[in-house]
Amino acid sequence: MNYPIFKTFLPHFMVLVMMLLLSSPVPKTKADRSKLSAPNIVLIAVDDLNDFIGAMGHPDAITPNLDRLIQRGTLFANAQCQAPMCSPSRVAIMTGLRPSTTGIYGFLDDNLIQNTNEATRNVTLMPQYFKDAGYYTMGIGKIFHEHAPDGLFDESGGRERGFGPSPPERFHWDKKGTSTDWGAFPERDDQMPDYRTAKWAVERLDRNYQSPFFLAVGFLRPHVPWYVPQKWFDLYDTAAIHLPDYLPTDADDLPPIALEIDDLPMMPSTEWAIENKQWKNILQAYLASVSFVDHYVGEVLDALEVSPYAQNTIVVLWSDHGYRLGEKGTFAKVALWNRATLSPLIFAGPGISENVRIDAPVELFSIYPTLAELAGLPNVHAIESRSIVPLIQDPTLQWAHPAITTWARNNHAIVTESHRFIRYEDGSEELYDLVHDPQEWHNIASNPDNKSIIDELATHLPKVNVKWAAASKYDNNAYFIRQKREQSE
């Protein structure tokens, strides 16, 4: 067939196509194309947040922004931290190495992380890994223990010292060794560090970038002291707050070393809170702190959603460990039971299923290799953590890998879907049937019928338990001070 009109306009059409191709910002190399298509990363850390989140099933928590992030992503509802304390947990997340490998069991200056032993010298910290892959890296607030090692981020907003403003005198609790206290203070949100952290992050999301970016945002609340303005307390009626499960005789079947490790005289006990009628007031303060930080997490999410990066950004939100709020006899973290080791973990973004809950136990330090795989980057070398992308891709997958938590040298918890097994450095043990005893009230380790279960779980205990790193310390408990001293003698 003959198309005279087509023949007439074909040369002009081809010229137009060539002009468009030449004028378009088409990457000239495979590397350029990969760089432009790589997803951005927004990593949000929330300090000392347990599962007091509405979408995780808490009956009182008012957390609309965490709830909507869960609804648009995948929630790992049984993520277990690698250490139930800020510094060693965050180091594990940022290095992909276990505390038993690094020797970082307690507090440690961020700048000393990669000088503790050969393992830490050979590992690349998570933000550096993304920087090496061509990402522009930014960070503000509490990412590592203080903020981050000097010079790690391309752009750093730093971290304000401490945990925000405090009243002239404490309201309820004034023991040395902890900043624990609770009450309405200060008057306005803009007096809080988290307010400024959110504003800094929002401003970065309003910029134009020539490469993919890695933005880390570290919020402080609900870390103690539980001080936030009155309006957040007003969200909660203490008369309607649900008390957590508590068994006064819970510790009766524990080995002596467990009681020694859990001896935290600077923290309020559950019995003290009951006798002084403060339990619901503490819960109100913690919930108020959670709702406060939820709002500022929401500001970051809002800024991302209206930005040009909304469709090509992976968000991961996590906390460094759990927190006991009367369960297991105290108000503290630092223990090998679930209330201290359970940590919220949420992934959302391109390629991640929405409104999915996964209850298989996973390890919190899997964040590093998981983000690398989701971003299409090469495997991270010299790390121990395992990517959980297979679970993101198939939430029904039978996950055969238990989660391991370490608290000081050679004290470990092994967690599967059915059991929690704890072995201490002196050989003492605890075993809990999580199906029939989810509160972990009844230690069944001494029952000979459970020997095969213990033997199987014990095969997962770390084979390497290096000594305490020289600069790592924890001075709030006599057991840890003595353990480290005995190693150095």
Secondary structure, DSSP 4 states (H G I P E B T S, - for coil): ---HHHHHHHHHHHHHHHHHHHHS---SSHHHHHHHHSPEEEEEEETT--S--GGGT-SS---HHHHHHHHTEEEEEEEE-SSSSHHHHHHHHHH---HHHH---SB--GGGGGGSSHHHHHPPPHHHHHHHTT-EEEEEESSSSSS-STT-SSEEEE--STTS---SS-SS---TT----EEE--S-GGGSHHHHHHHHHHHHHTS--SS-EEEEEEE-TTSSSEEE-HHHHTT--GGGPPPPP--TTGGGGS-HHHHHHT--TTSPBHHHHHHTT-HHHHHHHHHHHHHHHHHHHHHHHHHHHTSTTGGGEEEEEEESS--EESGGGBEE--SSSHHHHEEEEEEESTT--SSEEE-S-EEGGGHHHHHHHHTTPPPPSS------HHHHH-TT------EEEE-STT-EEEE-SSEEEEE-TTS-EEEEETTT-TT-----TT-GGGHHHHHHHHTTS-S--PPPPTT-B-TT-HHHHHHHHHHH-
